[in-house]
Amino acid sequence: MSKKILSSAIAMFFITSMAISLFALPNFATAATTAAKTYPFVEAIPNPVGVGQRTLINFGLLNYLQEDGDGWNMTLTITDPSGHETTIERMTWSTGTVGYSFVPETNGTYILKCNFKESWYNWSIMGWFGPQASNDFMAASETEPYELIVTNEPAPSYPGHALPSEYWSRPIDPQLREWWSVSGSWVSTPDNLFAPYNDAPESAHILWSRAIGDTMGGLIGGDSEVGYQNGDAYEGKWAGSIIISGILYYNKYTTSFYSTAPKQEVVAVDLHTGEQLWSKVLDTNGRIAFGQILRWDCLNNRGGFSYLWVSSGSNLYAFEALTGDWLFNFTNVPGQSAYGGATNYYVQTVKF
């Protein structure tokens, strides 16, 4: 190989090495130092607000965190109309937000600012596809000045909704929160047949009527002044009947050995109108044992779930109250009992 060719080869290798350095090294350096953009915010509710009235200052980052218990360290600065500054340090919830209750003492314009200092965020979670972890560098940021207007006149208050004064129907708009006191359910037979959280009519009247069960009803007539057997004694035709959110559920046939019905139907009726919503044989061919309204409060959910429960031997079966569809079951339960919840006596849970 000639010296010219050899020197060209060496030069090409050197240039190639430089290219690798130029294009590879900066990528690794960038991965280690590039900061993730953060999005701070601050707001006050209500705004405007009166002197001596309470307002909620909500602030933090729109960037969420990965685990419950994690939070961003935030700084809230409140500057009053005279220029005096108050600094509040708070850690947010894992949603990235936190609240601060503030009562202004003088009228005028207050300036609110939210600040976040750059920091590292180390996290590890068990994701859908296995463990995940990262070490993220979060950039510093601050909000634009936010004006809180404080007046001598008190800000209008927004009282809750009044209870209904005329005929109403379900479902109830969840925004009518005050109506909880007149919209209770009856998910098991209460003590002394007293069901609180209901507003009963002040005078006796009939909304609707229908035959219940598998026998005739009413007066026999002809040469008899006696009525048909109503099943209240011994047979227990009304046993297990429950009410969930304005829907009446009852077992159509008796528990007695006199019954010849091969299948046990459960009937759902609109309590206000008497309309039969459905009548079906549940998957287990069982009778309603009790109902349940499960209230579930957690980080990802706040709401209720309604169930019809059927007990058969050592097994428990749960059905969707709206449709009667089977949802899940517990088999070979060593022991079971139903008891009232802490917030509402007729919200039931199952204990094993």
C-alpha positions in Angstrom: 0.0 0.0 0.0 1.4 3.4 -0.9 2.0 6.1 1.6 -0.7 8.2 -0.1 -3.3 5.5 0.2 -2.3 4.7 3.8 -2.5 8.4 4.8 -5.9 8.7 3.1 -7.2 5.6 5.1 -5.9 7.0 8.3 -7.5 10.4 7.5 -10.8 8.7 6.7 -10.7 6.7 10.0 -10.0 9.9 11.9 -12.9 11.8 10.2 -15.2 8.9 10.9 -14.2 8.8 14.5 -14.9 12.5 14.8 -18.3 12.0 13.2 -19.1 9.4 15.8 -18.0 11.7 18.5 -19.9 14.7 17.1 -23.2 12.8 16.7 -23.1 10.3 19.5 -21.7 12.1 22.5 -24.1 15.1 22.5 -27.1 12.7 22.5 -25.9 11.1 25.8 -25.2 14.5 27.3 -28.6 15.8 26.2 -30.4 12.8 27.8 -28.8 13.6 31.1 -29.4 17.3 31.2 -32.6 18.1 29.3 -35.3 19.3 31.7 -38.9 18.3 31.4 -41.1 21.4 30.9 -43.4 22.1 33.9 -46.8 23.9 33.8 -47.6 25.9 37.0 -50.9 27.4 37.7 -52.7 29.5 40.4 -56.3 30.5 40.9 -58.7 31.6 43.6 -62.3 30.6 44.1 -64.3 32.8 44.6 -62.9 35.8 43.0 -63.9 38.6 43.7 -64.3 38.0 47.4 -65.2 40.3 50.3 -63.0 41.4 53.2 -63.1 38.8 55.9 -64.5 36.1 53.5 -62.7 32.9 52.8 -61.4 32.0 49.3 -59.6 28.9 48.2 -56.3 29.4 46.4 -55.6 26.4 44.2 -52.1 26.0 42.9 -49.4 23.6 41.7 -48.3 22.0 38.5 -50.4 20.5 35.8 -47.7 17.7 35.6 -49.0 14.7 37.5 -46.9 12.4 39.5 -46.6 8.6 39.3 -47.3 7.4 42.9 -49.7 8.2 45.7 -47.7 10.1 48.3 -45.5 11.9 45.7 -45.8 15.6 45.4 -44.2 18.8 44.0 -42.7 21.3 46.4 -44.4 24.6 45.5 -44.1 28.2 46.7 -47.2 30.5 46.8 -46.5 34.2 47.1 -49.4 36.6 48.1 -48.7 40.3 47.8 -51.3 42.5 49.5 -52.4 46.0 48.2 -49.7 47.6 50.4 -46.9 45.5 48.8 -46.4 43.2 51.8 -45.5 39.6 50.7 -46.6 36.4 52.4 -44.9 33.2 51.3 -46.5 29.8 51.7 -44.6 26.5 51.1 -46.7 23.5 50.3 -46.3 20.0 48.8 -49.0 19.0 46.3 -51.0 15.8 46.2 -50.0 13.3 43.5 -52.4 15.0 41.1 -50.0 18.0 41.2 -52.4 20.4 43.0 -52.8 21.7 46.5 -55.2 24.2 48.2 -54.7 27.0 50.6 -57.5 28.7 52.5 -57.0 32.5 52.5 -59.0 35.2 54.3 -58.1 38.8 53.1 -58.1 41.5 55.7 -58.2 44.6 53.5 -59.8 45.5 50.2 -57.9 46.0 47.0 -56.0 43.9 44.5 -53.9 41.0 45.8 -51.2 39.5 43.5 -50.8 35.7 43.6 -47.8 33.9 42.1 -46.9 30.2 42.1 -43.2 29.1 41.9 -41.5 25.8 41.2 -37.8 25.2 41.6 -36.0 22.8 39.3 -35.6 19.4 40.8 -35.2 15.7 40.1 -38.1 13.3 40.3 -37.2 9.7 40.9 -40.0 7.2 40.6 -40.7 3.5 40.1 -44.0 1.8 39.6 -45.4 -1.6 38.7 -47.0 -0.9 35.3 -49.3 -2.9 33.1 -46.3 -4.5 31.4 -44.0 -4.9 34.4 -41.9 -2.6 36.5 -41.2 0.9 35.3 -38.7 3.5 36.6 -37.3 6.9 35.7 -35.2 9.7 37.0 -36.7 13.0 35.5 -35.2 16.4 35.7 -38.0 18.9 36.1 -37.5 22.5 34.9 -38.1 25.5 37.1 -41.2 27.6 36.3 -43.5 30.3 37.6 -46.9 31.7 36.8 -47.9 35.1 35.5 -49.2 37.4 38.3 -52.8 36.5 39.1 -55.1 39.2 40.5 -57.4 38.5 43.4 -59.9 41.3 43.8 -61.1 42.0 47.4 -64.1 44.3 47.9 -65.7 45.8 50.9 -69.0 44.3 49.9 -69.2 40.6 50.6 -69.2 38.3 47.7 -72.6 36.5 47.0 -72.9 33.1 48.6 -74.4 30.2 46.7 -76.7 28.3 49.0 -77.6 24.7 48.3 -80.6 23.7 46.4 -84.0 23.5 48.2 -85.6 20.2 48.8 -88.4 19.3 46.3 -91.8 20.8 46.9 -93.7 18.9 44.2 -93.6 15.5 42.5 -90.2 14.5 41.4 -88.7 11.5 39.7 -85.4 9.7 39.4 -82.6 9.7 38.6 -81.7 12.7 40.7 -79.2 15.1 39.2 -76.0 14.6 41.4 -75.7 18.4 41.6 -78.8 18.5 43.8 -76.7 17.2 46.7 -79.1 18.3 49.4 -81.7 15.9 48.2 -79.8 13.0 49.8 -82.0 13.4 52.9 -85.2 12.5 51.0 -83.8 9.8 48.6 -82.8 6.9 50.8 -83.0 3.2 49.9 -84.3 0.1 51.7 -81.7 -2.6 50.9 -82.8 -4.9 53.7 -85.6 -5.1 56.2 -84.9 -2.3 58.7 -85.6 -2.4 62.4 -89.3 -1.7 63.1 -89.7 -1.2 59.3 -88.4 2.3 59.7 -86.5 3.7 56.7 -84.9 7.1 57.3 -83.8 9.6 54.7 -87.2 9.5 53.0 -89.9 12.1 52.9 -93.2 10.2 53.1 -96.6 11.7 51.9 -98.6 13.4 54.7 -101.8 11.7 53.7 -102.6 8.2 52.7 -103.1 7.7 49.0 -102.5 5.1 46.3 -100.1 5.8 43.5 -100.7 2.5 41.7 -101.6 -1.1 42.3 -100.6 -4.5 40.8 -101.0 -8.2 41.5 -97.9 -9.6 43.3 -96.8 -13.2 43.3 -98.5 -16.3 41.8 -102.1 -16.0 43.2 -105.1 -13.9 42.7 -105.6 -10.8 44.9 -108.4 -8.7 46.4 -111.9 -9.8 47.4 -113.1 -13.2 46.5 -116.7 -12.0 46.1 -119.8 -14.1 45.3 -120.9 -15.8 48.4 -117.7 -14.9 50.3 -116.6 -11.7 52.0 -113.1 -13.0 52.4 -110.1 -11.9 50.4 -107.6 -14.0 48.6 -104.6 -15.2 50.6 -102.0 -12.5 50.6 -99.1 -14.8 51.6 -98.1 -12.7 54.6 -98.5 -15.6 57.0 -96.0 -18.5 56.8 -95.3 -18.3 53.1 -93.5 -15.0 53.1 -94.3 -13.8 49.6 -93.0 -10.4 50.4 -89.8 -11.5 52.1 -86.6 -10.1 50.6 -88.2 -7.1 49.0 -85.9 -4.1 48.7 -85.9 -0.6 47.3 -82.8 0.9 45.6 -82.9 4.4 44.3 -86.6 4.4 43.6 -86.8 0.9 42.1 -88.7 -1.8 44.0 -87.4 -5.4 43.7 -89.3 -8.4 44.9 -89.2 -12.2 44.6 -92.3 -13.2 42.6 -92.9 -16.6 44.1 -93.2 -17.8 47.6 -90.5 -19.6 49.6 -93.0 -22.2 50.7 -93.0 -25.8 49.6 -96.6 -25.1 48.4 -95.2 -23.3 45.4 -95.1 -25.3 42.2 -93.1 -22.7 40.2 -90.0 -24.3 38.7 -88.3 -21.0 38.2 -87.9 -18.1 40.6 -88.5 -14.7 39.0 -87.3 -11.4 40.4 -89.3 -8.4 39.5 -88.1 -4.7 39.2 -90.8 -2.0 39.4 -90.5 1.8 39.2 -91.7 2.8 42.6 -93.1 6.1 41.4 -95.1 4.9 38.4 -95.7 1.2 38.9 -94.1 0.4 35.6 -92.5 -3.0 35.5 -88.9 -2.5 34.3 -88.0 -6.2 34.1 -89.0 -9.6 35.4 -86.4 -12.4 35.0 -84.9 -15.5 36.4 -81.5 -14.6 37.7 -78.7 -16.8 36.6 -78.7 -18.8 39.8 -82.5 -19.2 39.9 -82.2 -17.6 43.4 -84.1 -15.2 45.5 -82.9 -11.8 46.6 -81.3 -12.0 50.1 -80.5 -8.3 50.4 -79.4 -5.3 48.4 -76.2 -3.2 48.5 -75.1 0.3 47.6 -71.3 0.2 47.7 -69.8 3.7 48.1 -66.2 3.7 46.9 -64.0 6.6 47.6 -60.4 6.5 46.5 -57.8 8.5 44.5 -59.3 7.4 41.1 -63.0 7.2 41.9 -65.8 8.6 44.0 -69.1 7.1 43.4 -71.5 4.3 44.2 -72.4 0.8 42.8 -75.7 -1.0 43.3 -76.1 -4.7 43.7 -78.7 -7.4 44.3 -77.3 -10.3 46.4 -78.5 -13.9 46.2 -77.4 -16.3 48.8 -77.3 -20.0 48.1 -75.6 -22.4 50.6 -72.1 -21.1 51.1 -72.1 -19.1 47.9 -73.0 -15.4 47.3 -73.9 -14.0 43.9 -74.0 -10.3 43.0 -76.2 -8.9 40.2 -76.4 -5.4 38.7 -79.4 -3.7 40.2 -80.3 -1.8 37.1 -80.5 -4.8 34.7 -80.4 -7.9 36.9 -77.3 -9.1 35.0 -74.8 -11.4 36.9 -71.6 -9.6 37.8 -69.5 -11.9 40.1 -69.8 -14.4 43.0 -68.0 -15.6 46.1 -67.9 -19.4 46.5 -67.4 -21.5 49.6 -67.7 -18.6 52.0 -66.9 -19.8 55.5 -69.3 -17.2 57.1 -71.3 -14.2 56.0 -73.3 -11.4 57.5 -74.7 -8.1 56.3 -74.3 -4.9 58.3 -74.9 -1.2 57.9 -72.3 1.2 56.7 -70.9 4.1 58.7 -72.5 6.9 56.7 -75.9 5.4 55.9 -77.5 2.6 57.9 -79.0 1.1 54.8 -75.8 1.0 52.8 -74.8 -2.6 53.3 -71.5 -4.4 53.0 -70.7 -8.1 53.2 -68.3 -9.4 55.8 -66.5 -12.7 55.6 
